[in-house]
């Protein structure tokens, strides 16, 4: 929205900034040319160049000689080949992590939860629901199920500031040695949409994870719903000619985008 009395180059940069933040122009997409912006805002080319220079200085766009200006990919990469927790992911991405505990209580294990935890259906488990934030903006919504034993170890700890990994490793010497992941595309139901501040039915990235300690003991099963406008996953493989399995995983990483 243009502000009366605002310098013209600032009006142009503000308009473009909003377009980029709202996803009208995705990463590496070309934005309107200098001549198009000159005509749209009825200003000189010098004014348009000042606006583009502002956005370039902010790291929102980059320019290619003879081709025009393009949206810079501001998403920050961090590796997932090494098992990490939410705070480590956010720190690596340059975002400040925080959480809000929405629910922590016991329930009977549904069939899929019981199977994931390797327990009998109907067995008592604890469910922990948390909204996960990056720089104060909703990034993900977690639902985590664990046995009464592991849930008891979390008693008295601030689950909004400290991750389960950190509590178990630092205070009890229980290391998370492995994890099994499954990624799916899902649509947000009413509750998840409300927590993540997105419309019902919005496409989300769901990661189902079972974390395991020594002796193949399952610590917890978790469903994490990521906002699809905040994270994507990139996969990098390398080819090894002559081997029976010619490709090897080099990197598998979420790419986070700061909120507007």
C-alpha positions as CSV (number, residue, x, y, z in Angstrom):
1,X,0.0,0.0,0.0
2,X,1.5,3.3,-1.1
3,X,1.8,6.0,1.7
4,X,1.0,9.6,0.8
5,X,4.0,11.9,0.9
6,X,6.4,9.0,0.9
7,X,9.4,9.4,-1.5
8,X,8.6,7.6,-4.8
9,X,11.6,5.3,-4.7
10,X,10.5,4.1,-1.2
11,X,7.0,3.5,-2.5
12,X,8.4,1.3,-5.2
13,X,10.7,-0.6,-2.9
14,X,7.9,-1.1,-0.3
15,X,5.5,-2.4,-3.0
16,X,8.1,-4.9,-4.3
17,X,9.0,-5.9,-0.8
18,X,5.4,-6.9,0.0
19,X,5.1,-8.8,-3.3
20,X,8.2,-10.8,-2.4
21,X,7.2,-11.5,1.2
22,X,3.7,-12.6,0.1
23,X,5.2,-15.0,-2.4
24,X,4.0,-13.3,-5.5
25,X,7.6,-13.6,-6.8
26,X,9.3,-16.8,-5.6
27,X,13.0,-17.3,-5.0
28,X,14.9,-16.7,-8.3
29,X,11.8,-15.4,-10.0
30,X,12.3,-12.3,-12.1
31,X,10.6,-9.1,-10.9
32,X,9.2,-6.4,-13.2
33,X,11.9,-4.7,-15.3
34,X,13.0,-1.1,-14.9
35,X,10.9,0.0,-17.8
36,X,7.8,-1.8,-16.5
37,X,8.3,-0.2,-13.0
38,X,8.9,3.2,-14.6
39,X,5.6,2.9,-16.5
40,X,3.7,1.4,-13.6
41,X,4.7,4.2,-11.1
42,X,5.1,7.0,-13.6
43,X,8.6,7.8,-12.4
44,X,12.1,8.2,-13.9
45,X,14.4,5.3,-14.4
46,X,16.8,6.8,-11.8
47,X,14.0,6.6,-9.2
48,X,13.4,2.9,-10.1
49,X,17.1,2.2,-9.8
50,X,17.2,3.7,-6.4
51,X,14.4,1.5,-5.3
52,X,16.1,-1.6,-6.7
53,X,19.3,-0.7,-5.0
54,X,17.5,-0.5,-1.7
55,X,16.2,-4.0,-2.1
56,X,19.6,-5.3,-3.3
57,X,21.2,-3.8,-0.2
58,X,18.7,-5.6,2.0
59,X,19.5,-8.9,0.3
60,X,16.1,-9.4,-1.1
61,X,17.0,-9.3,-4.8
62,X,20.1,-9.7,-7.1
63,X,20.7,-8.3,-10.5
64,X,22.1,-9.9,-13.6
65,X,23.6,-7.7,-16.2
66,X,21.4,-7.5,-19.3
67,X,18.8,-9.8,-17.8
68,X,17.1,-7.9,-15.0
69,X,16.5,-8.3,-11.3
70,X,15.6,-11.5,-9.5
71,X,14.4,-12.5,-6.0
72,X,17.2,-13.7,-3.8
73,X,16.7,-17.1,-2.1
74,X,16.8,-16.0,1.6
75,X,16.2,-19.5,2.9
76,X,19.0,-20.8,5.0
77,X,20.2,-24.4,4.7
78,X,21.2,-26.8,7.5
79,X,22.0,-30.5,7.4
80,X,19.6,-33.4,8.4
81,X,22.0,-36.3,7.7
82,X,23.0,-35.8,11.3
83,X,20.2,-36.3,13.8
84,X,19.2,-32.9,15.3
85,X,16.6,-31.3,17.4
86,X,14.4,-28.3,16.7
87,X,16.7,-25.8,18.5
88,X,19.7,-27.0,16.6
89,X,17.8,-26.8,13.3
90,X,16.7,-23.2,14.0
91,X,20.1,-22.1,15.3
92,X,21.8,-23.5,12.2
93,X,19.3,-21.6,10.1
94,X,20.0,-18.3,11.8
95,X,16.6,-18.2,13.5
96,X,15.8,-17.9,17.2
97,X,13.9,-21.0,18.4
98,X,11.1,-21.0,20.9
99,X,8.1,-23.2,21.8
100,X,4.7,-23.0,23.4
101,X,3.4,-26.0,25.2
102,X,-0.3,-26.5,24.2
103,X,-1.0,-29.8,25.9
104,X,0.8,-32.4,28.0
105,X,-1.3,-35.3,29.4
106,X,-2.0,-39.0,29.2
107,X,-4.2,-40.9,26.8
108,X,-4.6,-44.5,25.6
109,X,-2.3,-45.3,22.6
110,X,-4.2,-45.5,19.3
111,X,-3.2,-48.4,17.0
112,X,-0.7,-46.4,14.9
113,X,0.9,-44.8,18.0
114,X,1.2,-48.2,19.7
115,X,2.8,-49.7,16.6
116,X,5.3,-46.8,16.3
117,X,6.3,-47.2,20.0
118,X,6.3,-50.9,20.0
119,X,3.7,-51.2,22.8
120,X,0.3,-52.7,23.1
121,X,-2.7,-50.9,21.8
122,X,-4.6,-49.0,24.6
123,X,-1.5,-48.7,26.7
124,X,-1.2,-45.4,28.6
125,X,1.1,-42.9,26.9
126,X,1.7,-39.2,27.3
127,X,1.1,-36.7,24.5
128,X,2.9,-33.4,24.2
129,X,1.7,-30.8,21.8
130,X,4.0,-27.8,21.1
131,X,3.9,-24.9,18.7
132,X,7.4,-24.4,17.4
133,X,8.5,-20.8,16.5
134,X,11.3,-19.3,14.5
135,X,12.0,-15.6,15.3
136,X,8.6,-15.6,17.0
137,X,6.7,-16.8,13.9
138,X,4.9,-20.2,13.7
139,X,7.1,-22.7,11.9
140,X,5.8,-26.1,13.0
141,X,3.3,-27.8,15.2
142,X,4.4,-31.0,17.0
143,X,2.5,-33.9,18.6
144,X,4.8,-36.2,20.5
145,X,3.8,-39.5,22.2
146,X,6.0,-41.3,24.7
147,X,5.8,-43.9,27.5
148,X,5.0,-43.0,31.1
149,X,8.7,-43.6,31.9
150,X,10.2,-41.1,29.5
151,X,7.4,-38.6,30.2
152,X,8.3,-38.8,33.9
153,X,11.8,-37.7,33.1
154,X,10.5,-34.5,31.6
155,X,8.7,-33.5,34.8
156,X,10.0,-30.2,36.2
157,X,11.8,-29.2,33.0
158,X,10.8,-26.2,30.9
159,X,9.6,-27.7,27.7
160,X,9.2,-24.3,26.1
161,X,12.9,-23.6,26.4
162,X,14.6,-27.0,26.4
163,X,14.2,-29.8,23.9
164,X,13.5,-33.4,24.8
165,X,16.9,-34.4,23.3
166,X,18.7,-31.9,25.6
167,X,16.9,-33.0,28.7
168,X,17.5,-36.7,28.3
169,X,21.1,-36.3,27.3
170,X,22.2,-33.6,29.8
171,X,20.3,-34.7,32.9
172,X,19.9,-38.5,32.4
173,X,22.7,-39.6,30.1
174,X,20.2,-41.0,27.7
175,X,21.4,-40.3,24.2
176,X,19.2,-40.3,21.1
177,X,21.2,-42.6,18.8
178,X,19.0,-42.9,15.8
179,X,15.8,-41.8,14.2
180,X,13.5,-43.0,11.5
181,X,11.8,-40.4,9.4
182,X,8.9,-40.4,7.0
183,X,7.9,-37.3,5.0
184,X,4.4,-36.8,3.7
185,X,2.3,-34.0,2.1
186,X,-0.9,-33.4,4.0
187,X,-3.7,-30.8,4.2
188,X,-4.1,-28.8,7.5
189,X,-7.1,-29.9,9.5
190,X,-9.0,-27.4,11.6
191,X,-6.8,-27.7,14.8
192,X,-3.4,-27.7,13.0
193,X,-4.4,-24.8,10.8
194,X,-5.5,-22.8,13.8
195,X,-2.2,-23.4,15.6
196,X,-0.1,-22.6,12.6
197,X,-2.2,-19.6,11.6
198,X,-2.9,-20.9,8.1
199,X,-6.2,-21.6,6.3
200,X,-7.8,-25.0,6.8
201,X,-6.8,-27.3,4.0
202,X,-3.4,-25.5,3.4
203,X,-0.7,-27.9,2.2
204,X,1.7,-28.8,4.9
205,X,4.8,-31.0,5.2
206,X,4.4,-33.7,7.7
207,X,7.4,-35.5,9.2
208,X,6.8,-38.6,11.3
209,X,9.8,-39.5,13.4
210,X,10.6,-42.3,15.8
211,X,13.6,-41.5,18.1
212,X,15.5,-44.4,19.5
213,X,18.2,-44.8,22.2
214,X,20.6,-47.7,22.9
215,X,19.1,-51.2,23.0
216,X,16.7,-50.1,20.3
217,X,14.5,-48.5,22.9
218,X,11.9,-46.2,21.4
219,X,11.9,-42.8,23.2
220,X,9.1,-41.2,21.4
221,X,7.0,-41.0,18.2
222,X,6.4,-37.6,16.8
223,X,4.4,-35.9,14.1
224,X,5.7,-32.5,13.1
225,X,3.6,-30.4,10.7
226,X,5.7,-27.8,9.0
227,X,4.2,-24.7,7.2
228,X,5.0,-25.3,3.6
229,X,5.8,-21.6,3.1
230,X,8.5,-21.8,5.8
231,X,10.4,-25.0,5.0
232,X,11.2,-27.3,2.0
233,X,13.6,-30.2,1.8
234,X,16.5,-30.5,-0.6
235,X,18.2,-33.8,-1.4
236,X,21.7,-34.2,-2.8
237,X,23.0,-37.5,-4.2
238,X,26.3,-38.5,-5.6
239,X,26.9,-41.1,-8.2
240,X,29.4,-43.8,-7.7
241,X,30.0,-45.6,-11.0
242,X,30.7,-49.3,-10.8
243,X,29.0,-49.9,-7.5
244,X,25.8,-52.0,-7.1
245,X,24.2,-49.0,-5.5
246,X,25.5,-46.2,-7.7
247,X,24.0,-43.3,-5.7
248,X,24.8,-42.3,-2.1
249,X,23.2,-39.7,0.1
250,X,25.4,-36.7,0.6
251,X,23.0,-34.2,2.0
252,X,19.3,-34.1,3.0
253,X,18.4,-30.8,4.4
254,X,15.4,-28.6,5.3
255,X,15.6,-25.1,3.9
256,X,13.9,-22.5,6.2
257,X,12.6,-19.2,5.1
258,X,12.2,-16.4,7.7
259,X,8.7,-15.1,8.2
260,X,7.6,-11.7,6.8
